[in-house]
Amino acid sequence: MACFDAKSVYSVLMEATLTELRRDTSRVVQPAIHGGEKVTLTEHGQEVAQIVPCRKVDYQQACKDLIAVGPVDFLPRK
């Protein structure tokens, strides 16, 4: 049977409980910050949230994509 410390569990399983998040926030979020991985948070064994890394927006590509879509008609306000 393998023995893991808390740091290795977070980086291998990418899952933590809300209690672990509360007690050791910096260690729980490390995979998202440094590894670019999502971390799933659980409560009573059920998935309740995810911590995901922020991604940088390529504004030039976003503008090109919007231009490619063309004009957009908005519905009138009520």
N, C-alpha and C positions, 0 to 999 in steps of 0.2 A: 504494500500500500504506500503510495507516494505521500510525502509530507510537504505542504506548501506553507509559506508564510503569507501574511495578508497581501503584501505587495505582488507576489507572483499570482495569487488567485485573481486579483483584479485584472492583471495584464493577460492572463490566459483565458478566463471565463467571461470577462467583460460584463459581469453581473454583480450587483451588490444590493443589500437590503437598505431600506430607509434608515434603519438604526446604524448600519455601518457608515452610511453617508453622513449622518449626524455626528458620529464619533470621530471619523477620520476622513473628512471631506477632501483634503488635498490628495490623499493617496487614492481615493475612489475616482477622482476626475483625471488623474494622470494619463490613463490611456487615451482619453479624448484630447487632452492638451498636447501631449507629445507624440502619441502614436497615431492620431487621426482616426481612432476607433470609436464606435458608439458604446456607451455603457448603459445597460438595462438595469433599472431600479425595480425592486420587488417589495411587496408588502404581503405577508402571510402567504408567500409562495406564488403570488400573482403578479404579473408584470403591470406596473402602474405608470412608469415614465421612462424616458430615455434621455441621456446626456449625449449630445452629438457635437462634434467639433464645428466651429464656424468656418465657413468657406469664404474665400475672397471672391468678390464679384468682378468679373471682367466687364466693365461698363461699355467698352467699345463693342464687344461681342453682343452684349444685351441690346444696344442701340441697333446694331445690324439685324438682330432677330426681330425686333419690333418693326423695323422698316420692311422686312420681308413679309410680315403678316399683313401689312397694308392698313388702310383706314379702318377704324372701328366705329360702329354706330352704337351710341349709348341709348338705352331706353329712357324715355322721358320720366322725370321725377313725379311722384304723386303729390 
